[in-house]
Amino acid sequence: MNYAYLLRCADGSLYAGWTNDLDARVRTHNAGVGGKYTRSRLPVELVYFESFETREQAMSREWHLKRLTRAQKLALLERGGAQSPSDAEEGG
């Protein structure tokens, strides 16, 4: 499974990314080696994700998420936040 996701950084900013292992990627971000943007904004919290069958789909969705305004990202969060990755894999 592949994921596009949003993290909320300690400064309140939102970061978009993609991965094929959501739990590991969030841990990597919080270890300070996940992304240059998040390194100085720790800790981060997973606040939203979508699952995809292919890497290309997840990367495309990340690209679109990065182009949303902050207000649009916040509206997306209001419609549906993060669930556990295992729930997503089970269709939950």
PyMOL commands that set and color helices and strands:
alter all, ss='L'
color gray80, all
select helices_A, chain A and resi 22-30+36-39+55-66+70-79+85-89
alter helices_A, ss='H'
color red, helices_A
select strands_A, chain A and resi 2-8+14-19+45-52
alter strands_A, ss='S'
color yellow, strands_A
deselect
rebuild
show_as cartoon
